[in-house]
Amino acid sequence: MSEKMIDLEVKVTMEEMKKIGEYCRDKGVNFSEWMRSLALKEIERRAQEKKEEEKPA
């Protein structure tokens, strides 16, 4: 599978952006990669929850 990069706009306040920027610098993470990772983990978590809800009792 080849990767295709797209631009994504995220709306945040200036105060939120400062907090995010400080966190990324402190942890040495790239904001885009970090957000992608968080989003994929959340999708997987919700898919797992849905599977568990659908299991017969």
N, CA, C and O atoms as CSV, one atom per row, in Angstrom:
chain,resi,resn,atom,element,x,y,z
A,1,MET,N,N,0.842,-1.181,0.000
A,1,MET,CA,C,0.000,0.000,0.000
A,1,MET,C,C,0.887,1.243,0.000
A,1,MET,O,O,1.776,1.376,0.841
A,2,SER,N,N,0.647,2.134,-0.925
A,2,SER,CA,C,1.438,3.366,-0.944
A,2,SER,C,C,0.702,4.439,-0.145
A,2,SER,O,O,-0.528,4.482,-0.112
A,3,GLU,N,N,1.483,5.297,0.493
A,3,GLU,CA,C,0.902,6.358,1.293
A,3,GLU,C,C,0.757,7.622,0.468
A,3,GLU,O,O,1.623,7.964,-0.338
A,4,LYS,N,N,-0.343,8.302,0.682
A,4,LYS,CA,C,-0.558,9.586,0.034
A,4,LYS,C,C,-0.762,10.608,1.144
A,4,LYS,O,O,-1.611,10.422,2.017
A,5,MET,N,N,0.004,11.672,1.112
A,5,MET,CA,C,-0.093,12.696,2.137
A,5,MET,C,C,-1.118,13.738,1.713
A,5,MET,O,O,-1.161,14.146,0.553
A,6,ILE,N,N,-1.947,14.167,2.672
A,6,ILE,CA,C,-2.904,15.232,2.420
A,6,ILE,C,C,-2.753,16.280,3.513
A,6,ILE,O,O,-2.276,15.981,4.608
A,7,ASP,N,N,-3.156,17.492,3.218
A,7,ASP,CA,C,-3.167,18.544,4.231
A,7,ASP,C,C,-4.467,18.426,5.007
A,7,ASP,O,O,-5.522,18.146,4.438
A,8,LEU,N,N,-4.380,18.641,6.297
A,8,LEU,CA,C,-5.545,18.562,7.157
A,8,LEU,C,C,-5.576,19.809,8.024
A,8,LEU,O,O,-4.578,20.166,8.649
A,9,GLU,N,N,-6.710,20.460,8.058
A,9,GLU,CA,C,-6.845,21.668,8.868
A,9,GLU,C,C,-7.446,21.297,10.219
A,9,GLU,O,O,-8.448,20.586,10.290
A,10,VAL,N,N,-6.830,21.782,11.277
A,10,VAL,CA,C,-7.312,21.547,12.635
A,10,VAL,C,C,-7.548,22.903,13.274
A,10,VAL,O,O,-6.651,23.744,13.308
A,11,LYS,N,N,-8.757,23.116,13.782
A,11,LYS,CA,C,-9.071,24.398,14.401
A,11,LYS,C,C,-8.822,24.322,15.902
A,11,LYS,O,O,-9.399,23.487,16.598
A,12,VAL,N,N,-7.962,25.197,16.385
A,12,VAL,CA,C,-7.634,25.280,17.809
A,12,VAL,C,C,-7.499,26.745,18.189
A,12,VAL,O,O,-7.280,27.606,17.337
A,13,THR,N,N,-7.634,27.013,19.490
A,13,THR,CA,C,-7.393,28.374,19.962
A,13,THR,C,C,-5.890,28.579,20.072
A,13,THR,O,O,-5.116,27.623,20.024
A,14,MET,N,N,-5.488,29.833,20.218
A,14,MET,CA,C,-4.060,30.123,20.379
A,14,MET,C,C,-3.529,29.455,21.646
A,14,MET,O,O,-2.415,28.930,21.643
A,15,GLU,N,N,-4.296,29.467,22.712
A,15,GLU,CA,C,-3.872,28.848,23.970
A,15,GLU,C,C,-3.697,27.335,23.787
A,15,GLU,O,O,-2.727,26.759,24.280
A,16,GLU,N,N,-4.634,26.695,23.081
A,16,GLU,CA,C,-4.513,25.257,22.818
A,16,GLU,C,C,-3.287,24.956,21.980
A,16,GLU,O,O,-2.585,23.978,22.234
A,17,MET,N,N,-3.020,25.798,20.971
A,17,MET,CA,C,-1.860,25.577,20.101
A,17,MET,C,C,-0.572,25.699,20.893
A,17,MET,O,O,0.374,24.948,20.657
A,18,LYS,N,N,-0.524,26.641,21.836
A,18,LYS,CA,C,0.670,26.784,22.677
A,18,LYS,C,C,0.891,25.510,23.494
A,18,LYS,O,O,2.014,25.014,23.584
A,19,LYS,N,N,-0.177,24.986,24.086
A,19,LYS,CA,C,-0.073,23.760,24.886
A,19,LYS,C,C,0.388,22.591,24.023
A,19,LYS,O,O,1.252,21.813,24.426
A,20,ILE,N,N,-0.198,22.474,22.832
A,20,ILE,CA,C,0.164,21.388,21.914
A,20,ILE,C,C,1.621,21.529,21.482
A,20,ILE,O,O,2.363,20.547,21.463
A,21,GLY,N,N,2.027,22.743,21.138
A,21,GLY,CA,C,3.406,22.983,20.717
A,21,GLY,C,C,4.405,22.646,21.814
A,21,GLY,O,O,5.439,22.030,21.556
A,22,GLU,N,N,4.086,23.060,23.052
A,22,GLU,CA,C,4.966,22.751,24.177
A,22,GLU,C,C,5.067,21.251,24.394
A,22,GLU,O,O,6.155,20.726,24.626
A,23,TYR,N,N,3.941,20.563,24.319
A,23,TYR,CA,C,3.933,19.109,24.507
A,23,TYR,C,C,4.790,18.430,23.442
A,23,TYR,O,O,5.619,17.576,23.757
A,24,CYS,N,N,4.590,18.810,22.189
A,24,CYS,CA,C,5.347,18.196,21.095
A,24,CYS,C,C,6.849,18.435,21.251
A,24,CYS,O,O,7.645,17.524,21.022
A,25,ARG,N,N,7.244,19.650,21.638
A,25,ARG,CA,C,8.662,19.942,21.848
A,25,ARG,C,C,9.216,19.136,23.017
A,25,ARG,O,O,10.299,18.558,22.921
A,26,ASP,N,N,8.461,19.098,24.135
A,26,ASP,CA,C,8.913,18.358,25.320
A,26,ASP,C,C,9.094,16.874,25.023
A,26,ASP,O,O,10.059,16.257,25.473
A,27,LYS,N,N,8.159,16.307,24.262
A,27,LYS,CA,C,8.190,14.866,23.974
A,27,LYS,C,C,8.989,14.532,22.722
A,27,LYS,O,O,9.278,13.365,22.459
A,28,GLY,N,N,9.347,15.558,21.946
A,28,GLY,CA,C,10.107,15.321,20.717
A,28,GLY,C,C,9.300,14.599,19.653
A,28,GLY,O,O,9.826,13.766,18.914
A,29,VAL,N,N,7.993,14.933,19.583
A,29,VAL,CA,C,7.131,14.270,18.592
A,29,VAL,C,C,6.712,15.261,17.511
A,29,VAL,O,O,6.652,16.470,17.736
A,30,ASN,N,N,6.427,14.721,16.348
A,30,ASN,CA,C,5.910,15.495,15.229
A,30,ASN,C,C,4.392,15.542,15.386
A,30,ASN,O,O,3.751,14.501,15.524
A,31,PHE,N,N,3.813,16.747,15.366
A,31,PHE,CA,C,2.378,16.915,15.594
A,31,PHE,C,C,1.535,16.056,14.650
A,31,PHE,O,O,0.608,15.381,15.097
A,32,SER,N,N,1.840,16.071,13.372
A,32,SER,CA,C,1.042,15.317,12.395
A,32,SER,C,C,1.091,13.816,12.666
A,32,SER,O,O,0.064,13.138,12.628
A,33,GLU,N,N,2.272,13.307,12.937
A,33,GLU,CA,C,2.413,11.873,13.218
A,33,GLU,C,C,1.705,11.498,14.521
A,33,GLU,O,O,1.093,10.434,14.618
A,34,TRP,N,N,1.791,12.378,15.518
A,34,TRP,CA,C,1.158,12.138,16.802
A,34,TRP,C,C,-0.364,12.102,16.654
A,34,TRP,O,O,-1.017,11.217,17.207
A,35,MET,N,N,-0.933,13.058,15.913
A,35,MET,CA,C,-2.383,13.102,15.711
A,35,MET,C,C,-2.854,11.887,14.918
A,35,MET,O,O,-3.907,11.324,15.218
A,36,ARG,N,N,-2.092,11.483,13.919
A,36,ARG,CA,C,-2.437,10.304,13.123
A,36,ARG,C,C,-2.472,9.061,14.016
A,36,ARG,O,O,-3.390,8.245,13.933
A,37,SER,N,N,-1.456,8.937,14.869
A,37,SER,CA,C,-1.378,7.806,15.787
A,37,SER,C,C,-2.563,7.790,16.752
A,37,SER,O,O,-3.176,6.745,16.973
A,38,LEU,N,N,-2.881,8.954,17.325
A,38,LEU,CA,C,-4.016,9.039,18.249
A,38,LEU,C,C,-5.328,8.666,17.563
A,38,LEU,O,O,-6.139,7.924,18.118
A,39,ALA,N,N,-5.528,9.180,16.362
A,39,ALA,CA,C,-6.764,8.909,15.634
A,39,ALA,C,C,-6.898,7.414,15.323
A,39,ALA,O,O,-7.972,6.838,15.502
A,40,LEU,N,N,-5.823,6.791,14.862
A,40,LEU,CA,C,-5.885,5.370,14.527
A,40,LEU,C,C,-6.123,4.513,15.766
A,40,LEU,O,O,-6.840,3.515,15.694
A,41,LYS,N,N,-5.529,4.887,16.906
A,41,LYS,CA,C,-5.768,4.152,18.158
A,41,LYS,C,C,-7.227,4.268,18.580
A,41,LYS,O,O,-7.826,3.288,19.023
A,42,GLU,N,N,-7.802,5.460,18.446
A,42,GLU,CA,C,-9.200,5.677,18.821
A,42,GLU,C,C,-10.134,4.872,17.925
A,42,GLU,O,O,-11.106,4.289,18.406
A,43,ILE,N,N,-9.848,4.837,16.639
A,43,ILE,CA,C,-10.666,4.049,15.702
A,43,ILE,C,C,-10.617,2.577,16.085
A,43,ILE,O,O,-11.649,1.906,16.100
A,44,GLU,N,N,-9.441,2.076,16.391
A,44,GLU,CA,C,-9.295,0.669,16.774
A,44,GLU,C,C,-10.018,0.378,18.089
A,44,GLU,O,O,-10.668,-0.659,18.228
A,45,ARG,N,N,-9.904,1.291,19.048
A,45,ARG,CA,C,-10.568,1.110,20.347
A,45,ARG,C,C,-12.085,1.037,20.167
A,45,ARG,O,O,-12.743,0.181,20.758
A,46,ARG,N,N,-12.626,1.920,19.365
A,46,ARG,CA,C,-14.080,1.925,19.143
A,46,ARG,C,C,-14.534,0.692,18.375
A,46,ARG,O,O,-15.611,0.162,18.647
A,47,ALA,N,N,-13.743,0.232,17.434
A,47,ALA,CA,C,-14.079,-0.983,16.693
A,47,ALA,C,C,-14.104,-2.177,17.646
A,47,ALA,O,O,-14.981,-3.035,17.547
A,48,GLN,N,N,-13.139,-2.234,18.572
A,48,GLN,CA,C,-13.087,-3.314,19.550
A,48,GLN,C,C,-14.298,-3.268,20.470
A,48,GLN,O,O,-14.891,-4.305,20.768
A,49,GLU,N,N,-14.670,-2.070,20.924
A,49,GLU,CA,C,-15.853,-1.921,21.782
A,49,GLU,C,C,-17.105,-2.403,21.060
A,49,GLU,O,O,-17.952,-3.074,21.650
A,50,LYS,N,N,-17.217,-2.059,19.784
A,50,LYS,CA,C,-18.387,-2.462,18.996
A,50,LYS,C,C,-18.450,-3.977,18.866
A,50,LYS,O,O,-19.525,-4.566,18.973
A,51,LYS,N,N,-17.291,-4.617,18.632
A,51,LYS,CA,C,-17.245,-6.077,18.539
A,51,LYS,C,C,-17.712,-6.713,19.837
A,51,LYS,O,O,-18.453,-7.696,19.815
A,52,GLU,N,N,-17.280,-6.156,20.977
A,52,GLU,CA,C,-17.644,-6.714,22.274
A,52,GLU,C,C,-19.130,-6.537,22.551
A,52,GLU,O,O,-19.752,-7.406,23.161
A,53,GLU,N,N,-19.710,-5.412,22.108
A,53,GLU,CA,C,-21.133,-5.162,22.300
A,53,GLU,C,C,-21.977,-6.142,21.464
A,53,GLU,O,O,-23.078,-6.516,21.867
A,54,GLU,N,N,-21.459,-6.549,20.314
A,54,GLU,CA,C,-22.206,-7.416,19.406
A,54,GLU,C,C,-22.130,-8.890,19.769
A,54,GLU,O,O,-22.865,-9.706,19.214
A,55,LYS,N,N,-21.240,-9.238,20.705
A,55,LYS,CA,C,-21.117,-10.644,21.101
A,55,LYS,C,C,-22.384,-11.094,21.809
A,55,LYS,O,O,-22.916,-10.372,22.653
A,56,PRO,N,N,-22.877,-12.300,21.465
A,56,PRO,CA,C,-24.060,-12.805,22.160
A,56,PRO,C,C,-23.718,-13.102,23.627
A,56,PRO,O,O,-22.601,-13.506,23.951
A,57,ALA,N,N,-24.696,-12.895,24.491
A,57,ALA,CA,C,-24.475,-13.087,25.934
A,57,ALA,C,C,-24.398,-14.545,26.320
A,57,ALA,O,O,-24.216,-14.864,27.495
